[in-house]
């Protein structure tokens, strides 16, 4: 059995934990999450380009 992890689910998990621990950081965490997901979507990280 192999497990592969993408970057987006990992970022989501970390953001969720940080929000639970420090709710005051919610705005910053959401903003960073959206920026990271946007960059991944634009540049296609995780896919191979030849």
mmCIF file as gemmi writes it, N, C-alpha and C atoms, coordinates in Angstrom:
data_model
loop_
_atom_site.group_PDB
_atom_site.id
_atom_site.type_symbol
_atom_site.label_atom_id
_atom_site.label_alt_id
_atom_site.label_comp_id
_atom_site.label_asym_id
_atom_site.label_entity_id
_atom_site.label_seq_id
_atom_site.pdbx_PDB_ins_code
_atom_site.Cartn_x
_atom_site.Cartn_y
_atom_site.Cartn_z
_atom_site.occupancy
_atom_site.B_iso_or_equiv
_atom_site.pdbx_formal_charge
_atom_site.auth_seq_id
_atom_site.auth_asym_id
_atom_site.pdbx_PDB_model_num
ATOM 1 N N . UNK Axp A 1 ? 0.853 -1.176 0 1 0 ? 1 A 1
ATOM 2 C CA . UNK Axp A 1 ? 0 0 0 1 0 ? 1 A 1
ATOM 3 C C . UNK Axp A 1 ? 0.897 1.236 0 1 0 ? 1 A 1
ATOM 4 N N . UNK Axp A 2 ? 0.617 2.145 -0.897 1 0 ? 2 A 1
ATOM 5 C CA . UNK Axp A 2 ? 1.385 3.382 -0.942 1 0 ? 2 A 1
ATOM 6 C C . UNK Axp A 2 ? 0.461 4.552 -0.667 1 0 ? 2 A 1
ATOM 7 N N . UNK Axp A 3 ? 1.011 5.552 -0.024 1 0 ? 3 A 1
ATOM 8 C CA . UNK Axp A 3 ? 0.251 6.76 0.268 1 0 ? 3 A 1
ATOM 9 C C . UNK Axp A 3 ? 0.977 7.942 -0.351 1 0 ? 3 A 1
ATOM 10 N N . UNK Axp A 4 ? 0.254 8.714 -1.105 1 0 ? 4 A 1
ATOM 11 C CA . UNK Axp A 4 ? 0.838 9.92 -1.674 1 0 ? 4 A 1
ATOM 12 C C . UNK Axp A 4 ? 0.109 11.128 -1.106 1 0 ? 4 A 1
ATOM 13 N N . UNK Axp A 5 ? 0.847 12.137 -0.801 1 0 ? 5 A 1
ATOM 14 C CA . UNK Axp A 5 ? 0.276 13.337 -0.201 1 0 ? 5 A 1
ATOM 15 C C . UNK Axp A 5 ? 0.512 14.527 -1.121 1 0 ? 5 A 1
ATOM 16 N N . UNK Axp A 6 ? -0.543 15.28 -1.374 1 0 ? 6 A 1
ATOM 17 C CA . UNK Axp A 6 ? -0.416 16.489 -2.156 1 0 ? 6 A 1
ATOM 18 C C . UNK Axp A 6 ? -0.12 17.66 -1.243 1 0 ? 6 A 1
ATOM 19 N N . UNK Axp A 7 ? 0.254 18.755 -1.835 1 0 ? 7 A 1
ATOM 20 C CA . UNK Axp A 7 ? 0.588 19.939 -1.052 1 0 ? 7 A 1
ATOM 21 C C . UNK Axp A 7 ? -0.658 20.619 -0.497 1 0 ? 7 A 1
ATOM 22 N N . UNK Axp A 8 ? -1.714 20.687 -1.264 1 0 ? 8 A 1
ATOM 23 C CA . UNK Axp A 8 ? -2.932 21.38 -0.826 1 0 ? 8 A 1
ATOM 24 C C . UNK Axp A 8 ? -3.558 20.75 0.421 1 0 ? 8 A 1
ATOM 25 N N . UNK Axp A 9 ? -3.721 19.418 0.482 1 0 ? 9 A 1
ATOM 26 C CA . UNK Axp A 9 ? -4.284 18.843 1.712 1 0 ? 9 A 1
ATOM 27 C C . UNK Axp A 9 ? -3.399 19.065 2.932 1 0 ? 9 A 1
ATOM 28 N N . UNK Axp A 10 ? -2.094 19.048 2.732 1 0 ? 10 A 1
ATOM 29 C CA . UNK Axp A 10 ? -1.176 19.284 3.843 1 0 ? 10 A 1
ATOM 30 C C . UNK Axp A 10 ? -1.302 20.713 4.353 1 0 ? 10 A 1
ATOM 31 N N . UNK Axp A 11 ? -1.374 21.673 3.443 1 0 ? 11 A 1
ATOM 32 C CA . UNK Axp A 11 ? -1.545 23.075 3.828 1 0 ? 11 A 1
ATOM 33 C C . UNK Axp A 11 ? -2.884 23.258 4.539 1 0 ? 11 A 1
ATOM 34 N N . UNK Axp A 12 ? -3.92 22.598 4.057 1 0 ? 12 A 1
ATOM 35 C CA . UNK Axp A 12 ? -5.241 22.686 4.685 1 0 ? 12 A 1
ATOM 36 C C . UNK Axp A 12 ? -5.207 22.158 6.117 1 0 ? 12 A 1
ATOM 37 N N . UNK Axp A 13 ? -4.535 21.04 6.313 1 0 ? 13 A 1
ATOM 38 C CA . UNK Axp A 13 ? -4.441 20.444 7.638 1 0 ? 13 A 1
ATOM 39 C C . UNK Axp A 13 ? -3.711 21.367 8.599 1 0 ? 13 A 1
ATOM 40 N N . UNK Axp A 14 ? -2.586 21.906 8.163 1 0 ? 14 A 1
ATOM 41 C CA . UNK Axp A 14 ? -1.816 22.817 9.012 1 0 ? 14 A 1
ATOM 42 C C . UNK Axp A 14 ? -2.635 24.065 9.334 1 0 ? 14 A 1
ATOM 43 N N . UNK Axp A 15 ? -3.318 24.624 8.334 1 0 ? 15 A 1
ATOM 44 C CA . UNK Axp A 15 ? -4.141 25.811 8.559 1 0 ? 15 A 1
ATOM 45 C C . UNK Axp A 15 ? -5.258 25.514 9.548 1 0 ? 15 A 1
ATOM 46 N N . UNK Axp A 16 ? -5.894 24.366 9.417 1 0 ? 16 A 1
ATOM 47 C CA . UNK Axp A 16 ? -6.971 23.993 10.34 1 0 ? 16 A 1
ATOM 48 C C . UNK Axp A 16 ? -6.492 23.884 11.774 1 0 ? 16 A 1
ATOM 49 N N . UNK Axp A 17 ? -5.34 23.27 11.964 1 0 ? 17 A 1
ATOM 50 C CA . UNK Axp A 17 ? -4.785 23.13 13.31 1 0 ? 17 A 1
ATOM 51 C C . UNK Axp A 17 ? -4.434 24.5 13.889 1 0 ? 17 A 1
ATOM 52 N N . UNK Axp A 18 ? -3.824 25.351 13.062 1 0 ? 18 A 1
ATOM 53 C CA . UNK Axp A 18 ? -3.469 26.681 13.554 1 0 ? 18 A 1
ATOM 54 C C . UNK Axp A 18 ? -4.704 27.495 13.927 1 0 ? 18 A 1
ATOM 55 N N . UNK Axp A 19 ? -5.773 27.357 13.167 1 0 ? 19 A 1
ATOM 56 C CA . UNK Axp A 19 ? -7.004 28.079 13.486 1 0 ? 19 A 1
ATOM 57 C C . UNK Axp A 19 ? -7.58 27.582 14.811 1 0 ? 19 A 1
ATOM 58 N N . UNK Axp A 20 ? -7.51 26.284 15.047 1 0 ? 20 A 1
ATOM 59 C CA . UNK Axp A 20 ? -8.006 25.749 16.317 1 0 ? 20 A 1
ATOM 60 C C . UNK Axp A 20 ? -7.166 26.235 17.493 1 0 ? 20 A 1
ATOM 61 N N . UNK Axp A 21 ? -5.862 26.292 17.306 1 0 ? 21 A 1
ATOM 62 C CA . UNK Axp A 21 ? -4.967 26.688 18.396 1 0 ? 21 A 1
ATOM 63 C C . UNK Axp A 21 ? -5.009 28.195 18.626 1 0 ? 21 A 1
ATOM 64 N N . UNK Axp A 22 ? -4.989 28.974 17.546 1 0 ? 22 A 1
ATOM 65 C CA . UNK Axp A 22 ? -4.945 30.439 17.656 1 0 ? 22 A 1
ATOM 66 C C . UNK Axp A 22 ? -6.013 31.056 16.756 1 0 ? 22 A 1
ATOM 67 N N . UNK Axp A 23 ? -7.262 31.161 17.217 1 0 ? 23 A 1
ATOM 68 C CA . UNK Axp A 23 ? -8.345 31.675 16.382 1 0 ? 23 A 1
ATOM 69 C C . UNK Axp A 23 ? -8.124 33.107 15.879 1 0 ? 23 A 1
ATOM 70 N N . UNK Axp A 24 ? -7.302 33.885 16.56 1 0 ? 24 A 1
ATOM 71 C CA . UNK Axp A 24 ? -7.048 35.264 16.137 1 0 ? 24 A 1
ATOM 72 C C . UNK Axp A 24 ? -6.321 35.313 14.791 1 0 ? 24 A 1
ATOM 73 N N . UNK Axp A 25 ? -5.643 34.237 14.426 1 0 ? 25 A 1
ATOM 74 C CA . UNK Axp A 25 ? -4.884 34.206 13.177 1 0 ? 25 A 1
ATOM 75 C C . UNK Axp A 25 ? -5.735 33.81 11.973 1 0 ? 25 A 1
ATOM 76 N N . UNK Axp A 26 ? -7.033 33.673 12.166 1 0 ? 26 A 1
ATOM 77 C CA . UNK Axp A 26 ? -7.907 33.165 11.109 1 0 ? 26 A 1
ATOM 78 C C . UNK Axp A 26 ? -7.763 33.947 9.801 1 0 ? 26 A 1
ATOM 79 N N . UNK Axp A 27 ? -7.805 35.266 9.866 1 0 ? 27 A 1
ATOM 80 C CA . UNK Axp A 27 ? -7.718 36.07 8.643 1 0 ? 27 A 1
ATOM 81 C C . UNK Axp A 27 ? -6.411 35.833 7.904 1 0 ? 27 A 1
ATOM 82 N N . UNK Axp A 28 ? -5.301 35.799 8.643 1 0 ? 28 A 1
ATOM 83 C CA . UNK Axp A 28 ? -4.001 35.603 8.01 1 0 ? 28 A 1
ATOM 84 C C . UNK Axp A 28 ? -3.857 34.203 7.429 1 0 ? 28 A 1
ATOM 85 N N . UNK Axp A 29 ? -4.356 33.213 8.162 1 0 ? 29 A 1
ATOM 86 C CA . UNK Axp A 29 ? -4.251 31.829 7.699 1 0 ? 29 A 1
ATOM 87 C C . UNK Axp A 29 ? -5.07 31.63 6.431 1 0 ? 29 A 1
ATOM 88 N N . UNK Axp A 30 ? -6.287 32.167 6.419 1 0 ? 30 A 1
ATOM 89 C CA . UNK Axp A 30 ? -7.133 32.036 5.228 1 0 ? 30 A 1
ATOM 90 C C . UNK Axp A 30 ? -6.492 32.747 4.042 1 0 ? 30 A 1
ATOM 91 N N . UNK Axp A 31 ? -5.947 33.931 4.267 1 0 ? 31 A 1
ATOM 92 C CA . UNK Axp A 31 ? -5.304 34.673 3.183 1 0 ? 31 A 1
ATOM 93 C C . UNK Axp A 31 ? -4.1 33.909 2.64 1 0 ? 31 A 1
ATOM 94 N N . UNK Axp A 32 ? -3.258 33.394 3.516 1 0 ? 32 A 1
ATOM 95 C CA . UNK Axp A 32 ? -2.092 32.623 3.071 1 0 ? 32 A 1
ATOM 96 C C . UNK Axp A 32 ? -2.505 31.357 2.341 1 0 ? 32 A 1
ATOM 97 N N . UNK Axp A 33 ? -3.528 30.692 2.846 1 0 ? 33 A 1
ATOM 98 C CA . UNK Axp A 33 ? -4.011 29.473 2.198 1 0 ? 33 A 1
ATOM 99 C C . UNK Axp A 33 ? -4.48 29.772 0.769 1 0 ? 33 A 1
ATOM 100 N N . UNK Axp A 34 ? -5.259 30.828 0.618 1 0 ? 34 A 1
ATOM 101 C CA . UNK Axp A 34 ? -5.761 31.17 -0.706 1 0 ? 34 A 1
ATOM 102 C C . UNK Axp A 34 ? -4.632 31.552 -1.657 1 0 ? 34 A 1
ATOM 103 N N . UNK Axp A 35 ? -3.639 32.261 -1.147 1 0 ? 35 A 1
ATOM 104 C CA . UNK Axp A 35 ? -2.492 32.628 -1.978 1 0 ? 35 A 1
ATOM 105 C C . UNK Axp A 35 ? -1.717 31.385 -2.407 1 0 ? 35 A 1
ATOM 106 N N . UNK Axp A 36 ? -1.478 30.475 -1.486 1 0 ? 36 A 1
ATOM 107 C CA . UNK Axp A 36 ? -0.728 29.253 -1.808 1 0 ? 36 A 1
ATOM 108 C C . UNK Axp A 36 ? -1.481 28.405 -2.816 1 0 ? 36 A 1
ATOM 109 N N . UNK Axp A 37 ? -2.779 28.226 -2.615 1 0 ? 37 A 1
ATOM 110 C CA . UNK Axp A 37 ? -3.575 27.428 -3.548 1 0 ? 37 A 1
ATOM 111 C C . UNK Axp A 37 ? -3.614 28.104 -4.921 1 0 ? 37 A 1
ATOM 112 N N . UNK Axp A 38 ? -3.695 29.421 -4.941 1 0 ? 38 A 1
ATOM 113 C CA . UNK Axp A 38 ? -3.674 30.143 -6.212 1 0 ? 38 A 1
ATOM 114 C C . UNK Axp A 38 ? -2.364 29.966 -6.952 1 0 ? 38 A 1
ATOM 115 N N . UNK Axp A 39 ? -1.251 30.049 -6.233 1 0 ? 39 A 1
ATOM 116 C CA . UNK Axp A 39 ? 0.065 29.862 -6.857 1 0 ? 39 A 1
ATOM 117 C C . UNK Axp A 39 ? 0.209 28.44 -7.385 1 0 ? 39 A 1
ATOM 118 N N . UNK Axp A 40 ? -0.253 27.471 -6.607 1 0 ? 40 A 1
ATOM 119 C CA . UNK Axp A 40 ? -0.202 26.08 -7.063 1 0 ? 40 A 1
ATOM 120 C C . UNK Axp A 40 ? -1.032 25.92 -8.326 1 0 ? 40 A 1
ATOM 121 N N . UNK Axp A 41 ? -2.202 26.529 -8.359 1 0 ? 41 A 1
ATOM 122 C CA . UNK Axp A 41 ? -3.069 26.42 -9.525 1 0 ? 41 A 1
ATOM 123 C C . UNK Axp A 41 ? -2.487 27.084 -10.76 1 0 ? 41 A 1
ATOM 124 N N . UNK Axp A 42 ? -1.861 28.232 -10.572 1 0 ? 42 A 1
ATOM 125 C CA . UNK Axp A 42 ? -1.306 28.968 -11.706 1 0 ? 42 A 1
ATOM 126 C C . UNK Axp A 42 ? -0.073 28.263 -12.276 1 0 ? 42 A 1
ATOM 127 N N . UNK Axp A 43 ? 0.834 27.87 -11.412 1 0 ? 43 A 1
ATOM 128 C CA . UNK Axp A 43 ? 2.091 27.298 -11.875 1 0 ? 43 A 1
ATOM 129 C C . UNK Axp A 43 ? 2.052 25.787 -12.001 1 0 ? 43 A 1
ATOM 130 N N . UNK Axp A 44 ? 0.986 25.148 -11.561 1 0 ? 44 A 1
ATOM 131 C CA . UNK Axp A 44 ? 0.816 23.711 -11.744 1 0 ? 44 A 1
ATOM 132 C C . UNK Axp A 44 ? 1.819 22.865 -10.996 1 0 ? 44 A 1
ATOM 133 N N . UNK Axp A 45 ? 2.166 23.275 -9.777 1 0 ? 45 A 1
ATOM 134 C CA . UNK Axp A 45 ? 3.082 22.464 -8.979 1 0 ? 45 A 1
ATOM 135 C C . UNK Axp A 45 ? 2.455 21.113 -8.719 1 0 ? 45 A 1
ATOM 136 N N . UNK Axp A 46 ? 3.258 20.089 -8.739 1 0 ? 46 A 1
ATOM 137 C CA . UNK Axp A 46 ? 2.739 18.746 -8.525 1 0 ? 46 A 1
ATOM 138 C C . UNK Axp A 46 ? 2.481 18.02 -9.827 1 0 ? 46 A 1
ATOM 139 N N . UNK Axp A 47 ? 2.528 18.741 -10.937 1 0 ? 47 A 1
ATOM 140 C CA . UNK Axp A 47 ? 2.397 18.108 -12.24 1 0 ? 47 A 1
ATOM 141 C C . UNK Axp A 47 ? 3.708 18.288 -12.988 1 0 ? 47 A 1
ATOM 142 N N . UNK Axp A 48 ? 3.964 17.405 -13.901 1 0 ? 48 A 1
ATOM 143 C CA . UNK Axp A 48 ? 5.205 17.492 -14.646 1 0 ? 48 A 1
ATOM 144 C C . UNK Axp A 48 ? 4.983 18.243 -15.955 1 0 ? 48 A 1
ATOM 145 N N . UNK Axp A 49 ? 5.904 19.108 -16.262 1 0 ? 49 A 1
ATOM 146 C CA . UNK Axp A 49 ? 5.862 19.866 -17.506 1 0 ? 49 A 1
ATOM 147 C C . UNK Axp A 49 ? 7.093 19.523 -18.329 1 0 ? 49 A 1
ATOM 148 N N . UNK Axp A 50 ? 6.894 19.059 -19.544 1 0 ? 50 A 1
ATOM 149 C CA . UNK Axp A 50 ? 8.043 18.732 -20.409 1 0 ? 50 A 1
ATOM 150 C C . UNK Axp A 50 ? 8.02 19.609 -21.622 1 0 ? 50 A 1
